[in-house]
């Protein structure tokens, strides 16, 4: 069992650079004409791929926990909590990234 786990973790670690390089945040804009909006956009373009990669890793770890639970109710409950907190984290991240856009659109519309 340990050899299988070590092999699975090794394969996952070898695949992480491929997953992390799949997200291209784009070019860094001209810093000379930087505004608050531009700074927020730069921060979000840098953080969003990191958060998505972290979520993917969390769900992969949850799958490993489900796989290694082998029907033990406590371990299955722990893996289920892992998935629930992963979903909660993604919802919070989506809300956090959409709030500036909602505020910007609200202020632009004159409300």
VOBA-1610 file (N, C-alpha, C; in pm, whole numbers, padded with zeros to 5 digits, always signed):
BEGIN
Unk+00082-00119+00000Unk+00000+00000+00000Unk+00087+00125+00000Unk+00197+00123+00074Unk+00282+00240+00079Unk+00346+00271-00055Unk+00382+00168-00131Unk+00441+00191-00262Unk+00340+00255-00355Unk+00214+00212-00346Unk+00111+00272-00430Unk+00089+00418-00392Unk+00087+00447-00265Unk+00067+00584-00219Unk+00184+00673-00261Unk+00305+00622-00245Unk+00423+00699-00285Unk+00422+00722-00435Unk+00383+00622-00512Unk+00375+00637-00657Unk+00271+00740-00696Unk+00154+00734-00632Unk+00046+00828-00663Unk+00086+00971-00628Unk+00149+00988-00513Unk+00193+01123-00472Unk+00302+01173-00565Unk+00392+01085-00606Unk+00499+01124-00697Unk+00442+01168-00832Unk+00346+01094-00884Unk+00284+01131-01011Unk+00211+01263-00997Unk+00142+01284-00886Unk+00072+01410-00864Unk+00170+01526-00855Unk+00281+01506-00788Unk+00381+01613-00775Unk+00446+01643-00911Unk+00465+01541-00993Unk+00521+01564-01126Unk+00421+01636-01217Unk+00291+01618-01192Unk+00190+01682-01275Unk+00161+01825-01231Unk+00199+01863-01110Unk+00168+01998-01061Unk+00226+02109-01149Unk+00350+02100-01196Unk+00397+02208-01284Unk+00313+02221-01412Unk+00265+02110-01464Unk+00180+02117-01583Unk+00049+02187-01552Unk-00008+02158-01436Unk-00133+02221-01397Unk-00113+02369-01371Unk-00007+02404-01302Unk+00015+02544-01268Unk+00053+02626-01390Unk+00116+02568-01488Unk+00154+02642-01608Unk+00039+02651-01708Unk-00073+02584-01679Unk-00188+02589-01769Unk-00260+02722-01761Unk-00233+02800-01659Unk-00299+02928-01640Unk-00201+03040-01672Unk-00232+03119-01771Unk-00146+03231-01809Unk-00210+03361-01762Unk-00152+03429-01664Unk-00214+03551-01614Unk-00207+03667-01711Unk-00128+03658-01815Unk-00120+03765-01914Unk-00001+03855-01888Unk+00011+03957-01972Unk+00122+04050-01960Unk+00099+04147-01845Unk+00207+04191-01783Unk+00198+04292-01679Unk+00181+04427-01747Unk+00078+04503-01710Unk+00055+04630-01778Unk+00162+04733-01744Unk+00158+04843-01815Unk+00253+04952-01795Unk+00236+05009-01655Unk+00342+05010-01577Unk+00335+05052-01437Unk+00332+05205-01425Unk+00371+05276-01529Unk+00377+05422-01523Unk+00237+05481-01505Unk+00138+05428-01574Unk+00001+05479-01567Unk-00085+05392-01476Unk-00035+05359-01361Unk-00103+05267-01272Unk-00205+05341-01186Unk-00327+05289-01182Unk-00431+05345-01097Unk-00473+05238-00997Unk-00568+05272-00912Unk-00617+05175-00814Unk-00684+05059-00885Unk-00763+05090-00986Unk-00827+04984-01063Unk-00724+04893-01128Unk-00621+04954-01185Unk-00516+04875-01249Unk-00442+04787-01150Unk-00417+04840-01031Unk-00349+04762-00928Unk-00434+04644-00883Unk-00564+04667-00864Unk-00654+04559-00825Unk-00659+04453-00934Unk-00664+04495-01060Unk-00665+04399-01170Unk-00537+04317-01176Unk-00424+04382-01152Unk-00296+04309-01153Unk-00293+04205-01041Unk-00338+04246-00923Unk-00338+04153-00808Unk-00428+04035-00837Unk-00547+04061-00894Unk-00640+03951-00924Unk-00586+03860-01032Unk-00519+03916-01132Unk-00463+03833-01238Unk-00351+03744-01186Unk-00284+03788-01082Unk-00178+03706-01023Unk-00237+03603-00927Unk-00335+03642-00846Unk-00388+03553-00744Unk-00484+03448-00797Unk-00560+03479-00900Unk-00662+03386-00948Unk-00603+03251-00990Unk-00497+03244-01070Unk-00441+03112-01104Unk-00390+03036-00981Unk-00338+03109-00884Unk-00290+03043-00762Unk-00407+02981-00687Unk-00517+03053-00676Unk-00633+03001-00605Unk-00694+02882-00678Unk-00702+02889-00810Unk-00757+02778-00886Unk-00668+02655-00873Unk-00536+02673-00879Unk-00445+02560-00862Unk-00458+02501-00722Unk-00473+02587-00621Unk-00491+02539-00484Unk-00620+02459-00471Unk-00727+02504-00535Unk-00854+02431-00529Unk-00842+02296-00596Unk-00774+02290-00709Unk-00755+02162-00777Unk-00677+02066-00689Unk-00573+02116-00625Unk-00494+02032-00535Unk-00578+01985-00417Unk-00663+02073-00363Unk-00749+02034-00250Unk-00844+01921-00290Unk-00903+01931-00409Unk-00996+01826-00452Unk-00923+01696-00484Unk-00802+01704-00533Unk-00723+01583-00555Unk-00689+01517-00422Unk-00654+01597-00323Unk-00626+01541-00190Unk-00751+01480-00128Unk-00866+01543-00151Unk-00992+01486-00102Unk-01020+01352-00169Unk-00990+01342-00298Unk-01009+01215-00367Unk-00916+01107-00310Unk-00791+01146-00278Unk-00701+01050-00214Unk-00754+01007-00078Unk-00813+01099-00004Unk-00869+01062+00126Unk-00987+00967+00110Unk-01072+00992+00011Unk-01183+00899-00014Unk-01130+00763-00054Unk-01026+00762-00136Unk-00969+00636-00182Unk-00907+00559-00067Unk-00841+00628+00024Unk-00774+00562+00136Unk-00865+00536+00255Unk-00989+00583+00251Unk-01082+00563+00363Unk-01120+00416+00376Unk-01135+00347+00268Unk-01167+00203+00264Unk-01290+00169+00346Unk-01390+00257+00341Unk-01516+00229+00409Unk-01522+00268+00555Unk-01413+00317+00612Unk-01414+00361+00751Unk-01498+00489+00762Unk-01605+00487+00843Unk-01696+00603+00848Unk-01628+00732+00893Unk-01532+00723+00984Unk-01464+00844+01029Unk-01379+00905+00918Unk-01308+00820+00845Unk-01225+00870+00736Unk-01309+00923+00620Unk-01421+00858+00593Unk-01511+00906+00488Unk-01569+01041+00527Unk-01605+01057+00654Unk-01657+01186+00702Unk-01549+01295+00691Unk-01425+01260+00722Unk-01316+01356+00707Unk-01295+01396+00562Unk-01302+01299+00471Unk-01287+01329+00329Unk-01404+01413+00279Unk-01523+01385+00329Unk-01641+01464+00291Unk-01626+01608+00339Unk-01575+01625+00459Unk-01550+01761+00510Unk-01445+01832+00425Unk-01346+01758+00378Unk-01243+01815+00290Unk-01308+01872+00164Unk-01401+01796+00105Unk-01470+01841-00016Unk-01559+01961+00014Unk-01631+01955+00126Unk-01721+02066+00162Unk-01641+02194+00181Unk-01530+02187+00253Unk-01451+02307+00277Unk-01381+02354+00149Unk-01351+02263+00059Unk-01297+02303-00070Unk-01399+02381-00152Unk-01524+02334-00150Unk-01631+02405-00220Unk-01657+02540-00155Unk-01659+02544-00023Unk-01679+02672+00048Unk-01566+02769+00014Unk-01445+02721+00009Unk-01332+02806-00026Unk-01343+02860-00168Unk-01387+02778-00262Unk-01405+02826-00399Unk-01517+02929-00408Unk-01626+02909-00335Unk-01736+03005-00336Unk-01688+03138-00278Unk-01614+03133-00168Unk-01562+03256-00107Unk-01465+03325-00203Unk-01381+03248-00271Unk-01287+03307-00367Unk-01362+03372-00483Unk-01464+03304-00535Unk-01542+03362-00643Unk-01612+03491-00600Unk-01666+03491-00478Unk-01730+03613-00428Unk-01627+03724-00409Unk-01511+03689-00355Unk-01409+03790-00331Unk-01360+03851-00462Unk-01352+03771-00567Unk-01305+03823-00695Unk-01415+03896-00772Unk-01541+03868-00741Unk-01648+03935-00814Unk-01693+04065-00746Unk-01663+04084-00618Unk-01705+04206-00548Unk-01648+04332-00612Unk-01519+04339-00646Unk-01471+04463-00710Unk-01540+04493-00844Unk-01570+04391-00921Unk-01638+04413-01048Unk-01781+04461-01025Unk-01848+04406-00925Unk-01984+04450-00893Unk-01981+04595-00848Unk-01888+04630-00761Unk-01877+04769-00713Unk-01844+04862-00828Unk-01751+04823-00914Unk-01713+04908-01028Unk-01831+04931-01120Unk-01908+04826-01150Unk-02023+04840-01239Unk-02133+04922-01173Unk-02150+04909-01043Unk-02250+04987-00972Unk-02213+05134-00971Unk-02087+05165-00946Unk-02045+05305-00944Unk-02046+05367-01083Unk-02019+05289-01185Unk-02023+05340-01322Unk-02165+05368-01369Unk-02262+05292-01317Unk-02400+05312-01361Unk-02466+05430-01290Unk-02403+05486-01187Unk-02456+05605-01121Unk-02554+05576-01010Unk-02562+05453-00963Unk-02655+05421-00855Unk-02597+05463-00723
//
